Amino acid sequence: MTPVLDARGITRSFGPIEVLHGVDFSLRPGEVHALIGENGAGKSTMMKILGGYLAPTRGELLVDGAPVRFADQRDAEAAGILMIHQEFNLALQLTVEENIFLGREKRRGLLLDIRAMRREARALLDRLNCPVDPATRVRDLSVPNRQMVEVARALGRNARVLIMDEPTAVLTGRETDILLRQIERLKAQGTAILYTSHKLDEIARIADRVTVLRDGTHITTRPATGFSEHAMAEAMVGRELSDLFPPKPVPGEEVVLEVENLAVPGHVRGASFRLRRGEVLGFAGLVGAGRTELMEAVVGLRPSTGTVRVNGAALRPGSIRAAREAGLVYLTEDRKEKGLLLGKSLTDNLTLLALDRFGRLSIDADAEDRALTQAIADFDIRVNDREMVAGSLSGGNQQKLLLAKTMLAEPQIVIIDEPTRGIDIGTKQQIYGFIATLAKQGKSVIVVSSELPEVIGLSARVVVMGRGHIAGELTGPEITEEAILRRAMGVGERSGEVA
């Protein structure tokens, strides 16, 4: 079968640095071809070349066997090639329907046919079981619903080739199932789909073929049948991955953080829990349970009522400074919008929380440079150029930079929200090791995660939240996926306070 899109010998350089080395990749009609690899392997660069966002330095692209050169993504879209980005490509100030039809608006004479666009937008969203009102502005949507709008826009354009970059990274399990069923439907209609995800169970479920990239080099392309998740992971990282999770540190008896009857209006009510020195405490629950809102309130990012004590001393409510001075810090789940300044340098990002350590009237640039050297070594941050901006790092390396930035402030209590979202399995293993090391050093860690294997694999105890309250606590052999889900859905024992 002639590929609808064929890439041959694709090489791409940024300045003197070559990031893709003669990669071949093809897409056939009615096929899901998965592209996998670690963060920094070259997947995003390859997808952007196929989607017309970047031009190859060398090599050629063919559509239906004929050579093409895309001037930009509009050329690719004209050829029926559409890309759904991991970082949303939506106009936040416009409505859902305006985004879906942006650049191809329906008209009645000289006027926009708003009714027709709203009707069609509603039909596209209904296919995804997404209840969003098409007249809602995108800036007012949750992150998962923004992703559904991206998918609806692609569905409405009847693409011949659909490139999907981590489409389920921010979706719930239910939303993921809906999306994967839509992919099967598109495949049956003859659409060629390039699918990339760090969730290897999804790859095994929907892919026909799998291509592995490592450090910009093509490692293998093979049928998905018989290509186990474990074998995929080892092909990605080039080494044995026998122990994903490190041994769980044994916590001490000393309580370092006490939260009593904390309430966040509209999100959390009556939450109480304790954290011990050297402990990794997991927080689990369904999306919307209030985990992030609770943690943001604990560190003073949200108005709340109740009491937060660090080492027995009550924190001033709503004060981020008081939390930080007490040694309590929070790593946000949204590293791109809230955690890092993507347009600033690695050094600017690294030292931002601890600027007072590098001078008061003026900044000691040499000391900052030494701190960056140490962070790159300690956290294995893969950089091509120390002067690059944070936004040029891969997702996994951005997360490592965020972790290094936070630890430079020398905290004693670290709250990490979704520590490995959108990160490859090799980098996950590294971050799990960092978390365990922190606990062994006597620091205390709270891990908030939607990935149940992650919570179970890291935590000595797990607190489960459901519908804005604490639904229970699990320890030792009690910590299972079934037990967590039962409490999260309200069918297990409930408790307003955990020890």
Secondary structure, 3 states (H helix, E strand, C coil): CCCCEEEEEEEEEECCEEEEEEEEEEECCCCEEEEECCCCCCHHHHHHHHCCCCCCCEEEEEECCEEECCCCHHHHHHCCEEEECCCCCCCCCCEHHHHHCCCCCCEECCEECHHHHHHHHHHHHHHCCCCCCCCCEHHHCCHHHHHHHHHHHHHHCCCCEEEEECCCCCCCHHHHHHHHHHHHHHHHCCCEEEEECCCHHHHHHHCCEEEEEECCEEEEEEECCCCCHHHHHHHHHCCCCCCCCCCCCCCCCCEEEEEEEEEECCCEEEEEEEEECCCEEEEEECCCCCHHHHHHHHCCCCCCEEEEEECCEECCCCCHHHHHHCCEEEECCCHHHHHCCCCCEHHHHHCHHHHHHHCCCCCCHHHHHHHHHHHHHHHCCCCCCCCCEHHHCCHHHHHHHHHHHHHCCCCCEEEEECCCCCCCHHHHHHHHHHHHHHHHCCCEEEEECCCHHHHHHHCCEEEEEECCEEEEEEEHHHCCHHHHHHHHCCCCCCCCECC
